[in-house]
Amino acid sequence: MSKKTLPPLLVRGGQSFGSFDANHPGTIDVDGNGTAVALTDGLLVIRYLFGLRGAALIQGAVGAGAIRATAAPIEAYLQSVLP
């Protein structure tokens, strides 16, 4: 498996996140703190995909130094980058 390919289970709307990310580099850093971390950025993506919004989306899941640290900009960012 290459760095730009994710397992086929990570699919939304018929498009895998692996192929989407390969076409949109840098999209995994959801909170905008300069690093992509599974326990912050990954958790934000998972929560968003499960329909959590507002405080439930970001509670304990925003990394230190984040430029997107509240729910509104994180939701807007995820809406703009997810297929």
PDB file of N, CA, C and O in Angstrom:
ATOM      1  N   MET A   1       0.842  -1.168   0.000  1.00  0.00           N
ATOM      2  CA  MET A   1       0.000   0.000   0.000  1.00  0.00           C
ATOM      3  C   MET A   1       0.898   1.245   0.000  1.00  0.00           C
ATOM      4  O   MET A   1       1.819   1.337   0.811  1.00  0.00           O
ATOM      5  N   SER A   2       0.642   2.189  -0.887  1.00  0.00           N
ATOM      6  CA  SER A   2       1.453   3.400  -0.954  1.00  0.00           C
ATOM      7  C   SER A   2       0.983   4.404   0.089  1.00  0.00           C
ATOM      8  O   SER A   2      -0.059   4.210   0.715  1.00  0.00           O
ATOM      9  N   LYS A   3       1.750   5.480   0.278  1.00  0.00           N
ATOM     10  CA  LYS A   3       1.391   6.504   1.244  1.00  0.00           C
ATOM     11  C   LYS A   3       0.079   7.201   0.883  1.00  0.00           C
ATOM     12  O   LYS A   3      -0.600   7.726   1.766  1.00  0.00           O
ATOM     13  N   LYS A   4      -0.284   7.214  -0.393  1.00  0.00           N
ATOM     14  CA  LYS A   4      -1.458   7.942  -0.828  1.00  0.00           C
ATOM     15  C   LYS A   4      -2.687   7.054  -0.999  1.00  0.00           C
ATOM     16  O   LYS A   4      -3.701   7.500  -1.534  1.00  0.00           O
ATOM     17  N   THR A   5      -2.606   5.811  -0.552  1.00  0.00           N
ATOM     18  CA  THR A   5      -3.731   4.897  -0.689  1.00  0.00           C
ATOM     19  C   THR A   5      -4.132   4.381   0.682  1.00  0.00           C
ATOM     20  O   THR A   5      -3.296   3.904   1.449  1.00  0.00           O
ATOM     21  N   LEU A   6      -5.412   4.480   0.979  1.00  0.00           N
ATOM     22  CA  LEU A   6      -5.920   3.982   2.252  1.00  0.00           C
ATOM     23  C   LEU A   6      -6.743   2.728   2.010  1.00  0.00           C
ATOM     24  O   LEU A   6      -7.179   2.487   0.884  1.00  0.00           O
ATOM     25  N   PRO A   7      -6.964   1.928   3.039  1.00  0.00           N
ATOM     26  CA  PRO A   7      -7.758   0.716   2.877  1.00  0.00           C
ATOM     27  C   PRO A   7      -9.127   1.027   2.286  1.00  0.00           C
ATOM     28  O   PRO A   7      -9.667   2.109   2.517  1.00  0.00           O
ATOM     29  N   PRO A   8      -9.697   0.093   1.526  1.00  0.00           N
ATOM     30  CA  PRO A   8     -10.974   0.359   0.866  1.00  0.00           C
ATOM     31  C   PRO A   8     -12.142   0.560   1.824  1.00  0.00           C
ATOM     32  O   PRO A   8     -13.213   0.983   1.389  1.00  0.00           O
ATOM     33  N   LEU A   9     -11.976   0.275   3.101  1.00  0.00           N
ATOM     34  CA  LEU A   9     -13.057   0.501   4.054  1.00  0.00           C
ATOM     35  C   LEU A   9     -13.287   1.990   4.303  1.00  0.00           C
ATOM     36  O   LEU A   9     -14.359   2.380   4.765  1.00  0.00           O
ATOM     37  N   LEU A  10     -12.301   2.815   4.006  1.00  0.00           N
ATOM     38  CA  LEU A  10     -12.430   4.248   4.225  1.00  0.00           C
ATOM     39  C   LEU A  10     -13.003   4.901   2.971  1.00  0.00           C
ATOM     40  O   LEU A  10     -12.294   5.569   2.218  1.00  0.00           O
ATOM     41  N   VAL A  11     -14.288   4.695   2.769  1.00  0.00           N
ATOM     42  CA  VAL A  11     -14.956   5.177   1.563  1.00  0.00           C
ATOM     43  C   VAL A  11     -16.191   5.969   1.952  1.00  0.00           C
ATOM     44  O   VAL A  11     -16.923   5.579   2.862  1.00  0.00           O
ATOM     45  N   ARG A  12     -16.422   7.069   1.273  1.00  0.00           N
ATOM     46  CA  ARG A  12     -17.622   7.873   1.488  1.00  0.00           C
ATOM     47  C   ARG A  12     -18.120   8.328   0.134  1.00  0.00           C
ATOM     48  O   ARG A  12     -17.367   8.916  -0.642  1.00  0.00           O
ATOM     49  N   GLY A  13     -19.368   8.065  -0.155  1.00  0.00           N
ATOM     50  CA  GLY A  13     -19.948   8.490  -1.420  1.00  0.00           C
ATOM     51  C   GLY A  13     -19.275   7.845  -2.620  1.00  0.00           C
ATOM     52  O   GLY A  13     -19.215   8.447  -3.692  1.00  0.00           O
ATOM     53  N   GLY A  14     -18.766   6.626  -2.454  1.00  0.00           N
ATOM     54  CA  GLY A  14     -18.121   5.923  -3.550  1.00  0.00           C
ATOM     55  C   GLY A  14     -16.695   6.371  -3.817  1.00  0.00           C
ATOM     56  O   GLY A  14     -16.064   5.864  -4.745  1.00  0.00           O
ATOM     57  N   GLN A  15     -16.165   7.302  -3.036  1.00  0.00           N
ATOM     58  CA  GLN A  15     -14.809   7.797  -3.248  1.00  0.00           C
ATOM     59  C   GLN A  15     -13.996   7.553  -1.984  1.00  0.00           C
ATOM     60  O   GLN A  15     -14.406   7.959  -0.896  1.00  0.00           O
ATOM     61  N   SER A  16     -12.850   6.895  -2.116  1.00  0.00           N
ATOM     62  CA  SER A  16     -12.046   6.620  -0.924  1.00  0.00           C
ATOM     63  C   SER A  16     -11.351   7.882  -0.461  1.00  0.00           C
ATOM     64  O   SER A  16     -11.001   8.744  -1.268  1.00  0.00           O
ATOM     65  N   PHE A  17     -11.152   7.987   0.854  1.00  0.00           N
ATOM     66  CA  PHE A  17     -10.435   9.135   1.376  1.00  0.00           C
ATOM     67  C   PHE A  17      -8.991   9.122   0.910  1.00  0.00           C
ATOM     68  O   PHE A  17      -8.368  10.178   0.799  1.00  0.00           O
ATOM     69  N   GLY A  18      -8.452   7.945   0.637  1.00  0.00           N
ATOM     70  CA  GLY A  18      -7.083   7.851   0.151  1.00  0.00           C
ATOM     71  C   GLY A  18      -6.915   8.571  -1.168  1.00  0.00           C
ATOM     72  O   GLY A  18      -5.981   9.359  -1.323  1.00  0.00           O
ATOM     73  N   SER A  19      -7.798   8.321  -2.124  1.00  0.00           N
ATOM     74  CA  SER A  19      -7.670   8.987  -3.409  1.00  0.00           C
ATOM     75  C   SER A  19      -8.016  10.459  -3.298  1.00  0.00           C
ATOM     76  O   SER A  19      -7.432  11.287  -3.996  1.00  0.00           O
ATOM     77  N   PHE A  20      -8.963  10.797  -2.425  1.00  0.00           N
ATOM     78  CA  PHE A  20      -9.313  12.209  -2.243  1.00  0.00           C
ATOM     79  C   PHE A  20      -8.127  12.969  -1.673  1.00  0.00           C
ATOM     80  O   PHE A  20      -7.795  14.052  -2.155  1.00  0.00           O
ATOM     81  N   ASP A  21      -7.482  12.412  -0.647  1.00  0.00           N
ATOM     82  CA  ASP A  21      -6.349  13.086  -0.037  1.00  0.00           C
ATOM     83  C   ASP A  21      -5.193  13.240  -1.010  1.00  0.00           C
ATOM     84  O   ASP A  21      -4.493  14.252  -0.967  1.00  0.00           O
ATOM     85  N   ALA A  22      -4.971  12.273  -1.881  1.00  0.00           N
ATOM     86  CA  ALA A  22      -3.892  12.368  -2.856  1.00  0.00           C
ATOM     87  C   ALA A  22      -4.111  13.554  -3.784  1.00  0.00           C
ATOM     88  O   ALA A  22      -3.152  14.149  -4.275  1.00  0.00           O
ATOM     89  N   ASN A  23      -5.363  13.893  -4.024  1.00  0.00           N
ATOM     90  CA  ASN A  23      -5.679  15.024  -4.892  1.00  0.00           C
ATOM     91  C   ASN A  23      -5.759  16.348  -4.150  1.00  0.00           C
ATOM     92  O   ASN A  23      -5.782  17.405  -4.781  1.00  0.00           O
ATOM     93  N   HIS A  24      -5.801  16.312  -2.834  1.00  0.00           N
ATOM     94  CA  HIS A  24      -5.923  17.505  -2.010  1.00  0.00           C
ATOM     95  C   HIS A  24      -4.918  17.442  -0.868  1.00  0.00           C
ATOM     96  O   HIS A  24      -5.308  17.236   0.281  1.00  0.00           O
ATOM     97  N   PRO A  25      -3.639  17.615  -1.161  1.00  0.00           N
ATOM     98  CA  PRO A  25      -2.618  17.484  -0.111  1.00  0.00           C
ATOM     99  C   PRO A  25      -2.830  18.488   1.016  1.00  0.00           C
ATOM    100  O   PRO A  25      -3.245  19.623   0.785  1.00  0.00           O
ATOM    101  N   GLY A  26      -2.541  18.053   2.231  1.00  0.00           N
ATOM    102  CA  GLY A  26      -2.646  18.918   3.391  1.00  0.00           C
ATOM    103  C   GLY A  26      -4.024  18.963   4.011  1.00  0.00           C
ATOM    104  O   GLY A  26      -4.225  19.692   4.983  1.00  0.00           O
ATOM    105  N   THR A  27      -4.983  18.211   3.489  1.00  0.00           N
ATOM    106  CA  THR A  27      -6.343  18.303   3.999  1.00  0.00           C
ATOM    107  C   THR A  27      -6.547  17.587   5.323  1.00  0.00           C
ATOM    108  O   THR A  27      -7.568  17.799   5.978  1.00  0.00           O
ATOM    109  N   ILE A  28      -5.624  16.760   5.729  1.00  0.00           N
ATOM    110  CA  ILE A  28      -5.813  15.982   6.953  1.00  0.00           C
ATOM    111  C   ILE A  28      -5.557  16.813   8.216  1.00  0.00           C
ATOM    112  O   ILE A  28      -6.016  16.431   9.293  1.00  0.00           O
ATOM    113  N   ASP A  29      -4.846  17.923   8.117  1.00  0.00           N
ATOM    114  CA  ASP A  29      -4.612  18.793   9.285  1.00  0.00           C
ATOM    115  C   ASP A  29      -5.860  19.647   9.512  1.00  0.00           C
ATOM    116  O   ASP A  29      -5.896  20.820   9.139  1.00  0.00           O
ATOM    117  N   VAL A  30      -6.871  19.051  10.122  1.00  0.00           N
ATOM    118  CA  VAL A  30      -8.187  19.670  10.266  1.00  0.00           C
ATOM    119  C   VAL A  30      -8.141  20.911  11.158  1.00  0.00           C
ATOM    120  O   VAL A  30      -8.762  21.922  10.833  1.00  0.00           O
ATOM    121  N   ASP A  31      -7.422  20.850  12.262  1.00  0.00           N
ATOM    122  CA  ASP A  31      -7.394  21.992  13.176  1.00  0.00           C
ATOM    123  C   ASP A  31      -6.388  23.057  12.771  1.00  0.00           C
ATOM    124  O   ASP A  31      -6.357  24.134  13.366  1.00  0.00           O
ATOM    125  N   GLY A  32      -5.567  22.773  11.767  1.00  0.00           N
ATOM    126  CA  GLY A  32      -4.656  23.774  11.228  1.00  0.00           C
ATOM    127  C   GLY A  32      -3.476  24.117  12.112  1.00  0.00           C
ATOM    128  O   GLY A  32      -2.968  25.237  12.058  1.00  0.00           O
ATOM    129  N   ASN A  33      -3.029  23.169  12.927  1.00  0.00           N
ATOM    130  CA  ASN A  33      -1.881  23.457  13.787  1.00  0.00           C
ATOM    131  C   ASN A  33      -0.547  23.032  13.169  1.00  0.00           C
ATOM    132  O   ASN A  33       0.492  23.089  13.826  1.00  0.00           O
ATOM    133  N   GLY A  34      -0.582  22.609  11.909  1.00  0.00           N
ATOM    134  CA  GLY A  34       0.654  22.267  11.211  1.00  0.00           C
ATOM    135  C   GLY A  34       1.019  20.802  11.229  1.00  0.00           C
ATOM    136  O   GLY A  34       1.976  20.401  10.567  1.00  0.00           O
ATOM    137  N   THR A  35       0.279  19.985  11.971  1.00  0.00           N
ATOM    138  CA  THR A  35       0.552  18.554  11.998  1.00  0.00           C
ATOM    139  C   THR A  35      -0.758  17.770  11.893  1.00  0.00           C
ATOM    140  O   THR A  35      -1.793  18.202  12.401  1.00  0.00           O
ATOM    141  N   ALA A  36      -0.700  16.637  11.241  1.00  0.00           N
ATOM    142  CA  ALA A  36      -1.854  15.739  11.147  1.00  0.00           C
ATOM    143  C   ALA A  36      -1.679  14.644  12.188  1.00  0.00           C
ATOM    144  O   ALA A  36      -0.756  13.836  12.094  1.00  0.00           O
ATOM    145  N   VAL A  37      -2.552  14.616  13.167  1.00  0.00           N
ATOM    146  CA  VAL A  37      -2.463  13.684  14.283  1.00  0.00           C
ATOM    147  C   VAL A  37      -3.767  12.896  14.382  1.00  0.00           C
ATOM    148  O   VAL A  37      -4.855  13.469  14.351  1.00  0.00           O
ATOM    149  N   ALA A  38      -3.643  11.587  14.500  1.00  0.00           N
ATOM    150  CA  ALA A  38      -4.827  10.729  14.537  1.00  0.00           C
ATOM    151  C   ALA A  38      -5.764  11.066  15.692  1.00  0.00           C
ATOM    152  O   ALA A  38      -6.983  11.045  15.523  1.00  0.00           O
ATOM    153  N   LEU A  39      -5.214  11.374  16.858  1.00  0.00           N
ATOM    154  CA  LEU A  39      -6.054  11.600  18.035  1.00  0.00           C
ATOM    155  C   LEU A  39      -6.665  12.993  18.087  1.00  0.00           C
ATOM    156  O   LEU A  39      -7.462  13.272  18.982  1.00  0.00           O
ATOM    157  N   THR A  40      -6.323  13.864  17.168  1.00  0.00           N
ATOM    158  CA  THR A  40      -6.987  15.166  17.084  1.00  0.00           C
ATOM    159  C   THR A  40      -7.673  15.275  15.722  1.00  0.00           C
ATOM    160  O   THR A  40      -8.901  15.232  15.644  1.00  0.00           O
ATOM    161  N   ASP A  41      -6.900  15.414  14.664  1.00  0.00           N
ATOM    162  CA  ASP A  41      -7.460  15.591  13.323  1.00  0.00           C
ATOM    163  C   ASP A  41      -8.292  14.381  12.896  1.00  0.00           C
ATOM    164  O   ASP A  41      -9.385  14.538  12.352  1.00  0.00           O
ATOM    165  N   GLY A  42      -7.782  13.195  13.139  1.00  0.00           N
ATOM    166  CA  GLY A  42      -8.518  11.988  12.775  1.00  0.00           C
ATOM    167  C   GLY A  42      -9.817  11.868  13.547  1.00  0.00           C
ATOM    168  O   GLY A  42     -10.846  11.488  12.988  1.00  0.00           O
ATOM    169  N   LEU A  43      -9.770  12.190  14.822  1.00  0.00           N
ATOM    170  CA  LEU A  43     -10.967  12.145  15.656  1.00  0.00           C
ATOM    171  C   LEU A  43     -12.003  13.169  15.185  1.00  0.00           C
ATOM    172  O   LEU A  43     -13.201  12.886  15.184  1.00  0.00           O
ATOM    173  N   LEU A  44     -11.546  14.347  14.789  1.00  0.00           N
ATOM    174  CA  LEU A  44     -12.459  15.358  14.266  1.00  0.00           C
ATOM    175  C   LEU A  44     -13.157  14.870  12.998  1.00  0.00           C
ATOM    176  O   LEU A  44     -14.359  15.076  12.831  1.00  0.00           O
ATOM    177  N   VAL A  45     -12.408  14.225  12.111  1.00  0.00           N
ATOM    178  CA  VAL A  45     -13.000  13.694  10.871  1.00  0.00           C
ATOM    179  C   VAL A  45     -14.033  12.622  11.208  1.00  0.00           C
ATOM    180  O   VAL A  45     -15.142  12.638  10.673  1.00  0.00           O
ATOM    181  N   ILE A  46     -13.680  11.703  12.079  1.00  0.00           N
ATOM    182  CA  ILE A  46     -14.600  10.613  12.439  1.00  0.00           C
ATOM    183  C   ILE A  46     -15.868  11.169  13.076  1.00  0.00           C
ATOM    184  O   ILE A  46     -16.975  10.776  12.709  1.00  0.00           O
ATOM    185  N   ARG A  47     -15.708  12.074  14.020  1.00  0.00           N
ATOM    186  CA  ARG A  47     -16.878  12.662  14.672  1.00  0.00           C
ATOM    187  C   ARG A  47     -17.761  13.385  13.660  1.00  0.00           C
ATOM    188  O   ARG A  47     -18.986  13.262  13.699  1.00  0.00           O
ATOM    189  N   TYR A  48     -17.139  14.136  12.756  1.00  0.00           N
ATOM    190  CA  TYR A  48     -17.899  14.865  11.738  1.00  0.00           C
ATOM    191  C   TYR A  48     -18.683  13.895  10.852  1.00  0.00           C
ATOM    192  O   TYR A  48     -19.852  14.131  10.548  1.00  0.00           O
ATOM    193  N   LEU A  49     -18.039  12.814  10.444  1.00  0.00           N
ATOM    194  CA  LEU A  49     -18.707  11.831   9.591  1.00  0.00           C
ATOM    195  C   LEU A  49     -19.851  11.130  10.317  1.00  0.00           C
ATOM    196  O   LEU A  49     -20.801  10.677   9.678  1.00  0.00           O
ATOM    197  N   PHE A  50     -19.772  11.034  11.635  1.00  0.00           N
ATOM    198  CA  PHE A  50     -20.851  10.447  12.419  1.00  0.00           C
ATOM    199  C   PHE A  50     -21.946  11.468  12.742  1.00  0.00           C
ATOM    200  O   PHE A  50     -22.917  11.140  13.425  1.00  0.00           O
ATOM    201  N   GLY A  51     -21.795  12.679  12.264  1.00  0.00           N
ATOM    202  CA  GLY A  51     -22.843  13.683  12.420  1.00  0.00           C
ATOM    203  C   GLY A  51     -22.734  14.580  13.631  1.00  0.00           C
ATOM    204  O   GLY A  51     -23.642  15.370  13.888  1.00  0.00           O
ATOM    205  N   LEU A  52     -21.650  14.483  14.385  1.00  0.00           N
ATOM    206  CA  LEU A  52     -21.483  15.353  15.540  1.00  0.00           C
ATOM    207  C   LEU A  52     -21.130  16.758  15.070  1.00  0.00           C
ATOM    208  O   LEU A  52     -20.340  16.933  14.142  1.00  0.00           O
ATOM    209  N   ARG A  53     -21.718  17.750  15.715  1.00  0.00           N
ATOM    210  CA  ARG A  53     -21.472  19.146  15.383  1.00  0.00           C
ATOM    211  C   ARG A  53     -21.363  19.938  16.678  1.00  0.00           C
ATOM    212  O   ARG A  53     -21.718  19.451  17.751  1.00  0.00           O
ATOM    213  N   GLY A  54     -20.870  21.154  16.562  1.00  0.00           N
ATOM    214  CA  GLY A  54     -20.754  22.026  17.733  1.00  0.00           C
ATOM    215  C   GLY A  54     -19.769  21.498  18.750  1.00  0.00           C
ATOM    216  O   GLY A  54     -18.733  20.937  18.392  1.00  0.00           O
ATOM    217  N   ALA A  55     -20.094  21.678  20.023  1.00  0.00           N
ATOM    218  CA  ALA A  55     -19.198  21.267  21.109  1.00  0.00           C
ATOM    219  C   ALA A  55     -18.905  19.774  21.081  1.00  0.00           C
ATOM    220  O   ALA A  55     -17.796  19.359  21.418  1.00  0.00           O
ATOM    221  N   ALA A  56     -19.875  18.965  20.687  1.00  0.00           N
ATOM    222  CA  ALA A  56     -19.667  17.510  20.631  1.00  0.00           C
ATOM    223  C   ALA A  56     -18.594  17.141  19.605  1.00  0.00           C
ATOM    224  O   ALA A  56     -17.908  16.132  19.766  1.00  0.00           O
ATOM    225  N   LEU A  57     -18.449  17.936  18.572  1.00  0.00           N
ATOM    226  CA  LEU A  57     -17.430  17.683  17.545  1.00  0.00           C
ATOM    227  C   LEU A  57     -16.026  17.945  18.069  1.00  0.00           C
ATOM    228  O   LEU A  57     -15.118  17.148  17.835  1.00  0.00           O
ATOM    229  N   ILE A  58     -15.843  19.039  18.765  1.00  0.00           N
ATOM    230  CA  ILE A  58     -14.481  19.466  19.117  1.00  0.00           C
ATOM    231  C   ILE A  58     -14.027  19.119  20.530  1.00  0.00           C
ATOM    232  O   ILE A  58     -12.840  19.242  20.831  1.00  0.00           O
ATOM    233  N   GLN A  59     -14.922  18.693  21.398  1.00  0.00           N
ATOM    234  CA  GLN A  59     -14.589  18.411  22.799  1.00  0.00           C
ATOM    235  C   GLN A  59     -13.351  17.523  22.925  1.00  0.00           C
ATOM    236  O   GLN A  59     -13.406  16.343  22.576  1.00  0.00           O
ATOM    237  N   GLY A  60     -12.242  18.064  23.415  1.00  0.00           N
ATOM    238  CA  GLY A  60     -11.023  17.302  23.649  1.00  0.00           C
ATOM    239  C   GLY A  60     -10.312  16.823  22.399  1.00  0.00           C
ATOM    240  O   GLY A  60      -9.452  15.946  22.477  1.00  0.00           O
ATOM    241  N   ALA A  61     -10.658  17.389  21.236  1.00  0.00           N
ATOM    242  CA  ALA A  61     -10.081  16.883  19.989  1.00  0.00           C
ATOM    243  C   ALA A  61      -9.361  17.934  19.162  1.00  0.00           C
ATOM    244  O   ALA A  61      -9.057  17.690  17.994  1.00  0.00           O
ATOM    245  N   VAL A  62      -9.086  19.086  19.731  1.00  0.00           N
ATOM    246  CA  VAL A  62      -8.388  20.142  19.002  1.00  0.00           C
ATOM    247  C   VAL A  62      -6.958  20.212  19.510  1.00  0.00           C
ATOM    248  O   VAL A  62      -6.724  20.306  20.715  1.00  0.00           O
ATOM    249  N   GLY A  63      -5.999  20.167  18.585  1.00  0.00           N
ATOM    250  CA  GLY A  63      -4.590  20.166  18.954  1.00  0.00           C
ATOM    251  C   GLY A  63      -4.096  21.522  19.441  1.00  0.00           C
ATOM    252  O   GLY A  63      -4.696  22.556  19.150  1.00  0.00           O
ATOM    253  N   ALA A  64      -2.997  21.501  20.184  1.00  0.00           N
ATOM    254  CA  ALA A  64      -2.373  22.731  20.671  1.00  0.00           C
ATOM    255  C   ALA A  64      -1.915  23.583  19.493  1.00  0.00           C
ATOM    256  O   ALA A  64      -1.387  23.058  18.513  1.00  0.00           O
ATOM    257  N   GLY A  65      -2.110  24.878  19.586  1.00  0.00           N
ATOM    258  CA  GLY A  65      -1.680  25.799  18.538  1.00  0.00           C
ATOM    259  C   GLY A  65      -2.571  25.803  17.311  1.00  0.00           C
ATOM    260  O   GLY A  65      -2.157  26.271  16.250  1.00  0.00           O
ATOM    261  N   ALA A  66      -3.786  25.291  17.436  1.00  0.00           N
ATOM    262  CA  ALA A  66      -4.697  25.190  16.303  1.00  0.00           C
ATOM    263  C   ALA A  66      -5.178  26.562  15.849  1.00  0.00           C
ATOM    264  O   ALA A  66      -5.508  27.414  16.674  1.00  0.00           O
ATOM    265  N   ILE A  67      -5.217  26.777  14.524  1.00  0.00           N
ATOM    266  CA  ILE A  67      -5.786  28.021  13.997  1.00  0.00           C
ATOM    267  C   ILE A  67      -7.302  27.888  13.825  1.00  0.00           C
ATOM    268  O   ILE A  67      -8.019  28.887  13.770  1.00  0.00           O
ATOM    269  N   ARG A  68      -7.775  26.650  13.740  1.00  0.00           N
ATOM    270  CA  ARG A  68      -9.211  26.373  13.751  1.00  0.00           C
ATOM    271  C   ARG A  68      -9.493  25.669  15.076  1.00  0.00           C
ATOM    272  O   ARG A  68      -9.329  24.454  15.184  1.00  0.00           O
ATOM    273  N   ALA A  69      -9.914  26.428  16.076  1.00  0.00           N
ATOM    274  CA  ALA A  69     -10.043  25.867  17.425  1.00  0.00           C
ATOM    275  C   ALA A  69     -11.470  25.803  17.927  1.00  0.00           C
ATOM    276  O   ALA A  69     -11.713  25.290  19.019  1.00  0.00           O
ATOM    277  N   THR A  70     -12.420  26.311  17.158  1.00  0.00           N
ATOM    278  CA  THR A  70     -13.825  26.257  17.553  1.00  0.00           C
ATOM    279  C   THR A  70     -14.601  25.467  16.506  1.00  0.00           C
ATOM    280  O   THR A  70     -14.094  25.197  15.417  1.00  0.00           O
ATOM    281  N   ALA A  71     -15.815  25.105  16.838  1.00  0.00           N
ATOM    282  CA  ALA A  71     -16.598  24.227  15.972  1.00  0.00           C
ATOM    283  C   ALA A  71     -16.888  24.829  14.595  1.00  0.00           C
ATOM    284  O   ALA A  71     -16.769  24.133  13.587  1.00  0.00           O
ATOM    285  N   ALA A  72     -17.261  26.095  14.535  1.00  0.00           N
ATOM    286  CA  ALA A  72     -17.675  26.692  13.253  1.00  0.00           C
ATOM    287  C   ALA A  72     -16.593  26.614  12.173  1.00  0.00           C
ATOM    288  O   ALA A  72     -16.889  26.152  11.071  1.00  0.00           O
ATOM    289  N   PRO A  73     -15.348  27.044  12.437  1.00  0.00           N
ATOM    290  CA  PRO A  73     -14.344  26.946  11.384  1.00  0.00           C
ATOM    291  C   PRO A  73     -13.936  25.506  11.063  1.00  0.00           C
ATOM    292  O   PRO A  73     -13.577  25.204   9.925  1.00  0.00           O
ATOM    293  N   ILE A  74     -13.990  24.630  12.045  1.00  0.00           N
ATOM    294  CA  ILE A  74     -13.662  23.224  11.796  1.00  0.00           C
ATOM    295  C   ILE A  74     -14.744  22.590  10.925  1.00  0.00           C
ATOM    296  O   ILE A  74     -14.432  21.867   9.979  1.00  0.00           O
ATOM    297  N   GLU A  75     -15.999  22.853  11.234  1.00  0.00           N
ATOM    298  CA  GLU A  75     -17.090  22.326  10.418  1.00  0.00           C
ATOM    299  C   GLU A  75     -17.015  22.862   8.992  1.00  0.00           C
ATOM    300  O   GLU A  75     -17.198  22.112   8.033  1.00  0.00           O
ATOM    301  N   ALA A  76     -16.746  24.155   8.852  1.00  0.00           N
ATOM    302  CA  ALA A  76     -16.637  24.756   7.512  1.00  0.00           C
ATOM    303  C   ALA A  76     -15.478  24.136   6.734  1.00  0.00           C
ATOM    304  O   ALA A  76     -15.606  23.858   5.541  1.00  0.00           O
ATOM    305  N   TYR A  77     -14.345  23.917   7.411  1.00  0.00           N
ATOM    306  CA  TYR A  77     -13.187  23.315   6.751  1.00  0.00           C
ATOM    307  C   TYR A  77     -13.510  21.897   6.295  1.00  0.00           C
ATOM    308  O   TYR A  77     -13.237  21.535   5.151  1.00  0.00           O
ATOM    309  N   LEU A  78     -14.082  21.102   7.173  1.00  0.00           N
ATOM    310  CA  LEU A  78     -14.402  19.716   6.803  1.00  0.00           C
ATOM    311  C   LEU A  78     -15.428  19.668   5.683  1.00  0.00           C
ATOM    312  O   LEU A  78     -15.324  18.828   4.790  1.00  0.00           O
ATOM    313  N   GLN A  79     -16.401  20.539   5.713  1.00  0.00           N
ATOM    314  CA  GLN A  79     -17.385  20.583   4.642  1.00  0.00           C
ATOM    315  C   GLN A  79     -16.721  20.928   3.304  1.00  0.00           C
ATOM    316  O   GLN A  79     -17.150  20.443   2.258  1.00  0.00           O
ATOM    317  N   SER A  80     -15.690  21.754   3.333  1.00  0.00           N
ATOM    318  CA  SER A  80     -15.031  22.170   2.098  1.00  0.00           C
ATOM    319  C   SER A  80     -14.082  21.116   1.532  1.00  0.00           C
ATOM    320  O   SER A  80     -13.821  21.117   0.329  1.00  0.00           O
ATOM    321  N   VAL A  81     -13.561  20.218   2.369  1.00  0.00           N
ATOM    322  CA  VAL A  81     -12.564  19.250   1.886  1.00  0.00           C
ATOM    323  C   VAL A  81     -13.080  17.828   1.708  1.00  0.00           C
ATOM    324  O   VAL A  81     -12.462  17.032   1.000  1.00  0.00           O
ATOM    325  N   LEU A  82     -14.199  17.501   2.338  1.00  0.00           N
ATOM    326  CA  LEU A  82     -14.715  16.133   2.204  1.00  0.00           C
ATOM    327  C   LEU A  82     -15.582  16.025   0.950  1.00  0.00           C
ATOM    328  O   LEU A  82     -16.282  16.967   0.579  1.00  0.00           O
ATOM    329  N   PRO A  83     -15.523  14.869   0.311  1.00  0.00           N
ATOM    330  CA  PRO A  83     -16.316  14.692  -0.914  1.00  0.00           C
ATOM    331  C   PRO A  83     -17.806  14.657  -0.633  1.00  0.00           C
ATOM    332  O   PRO A  83     -18.605  14.514  -1.558  1.00  0.00           O
TER     333      PRO A  83
END
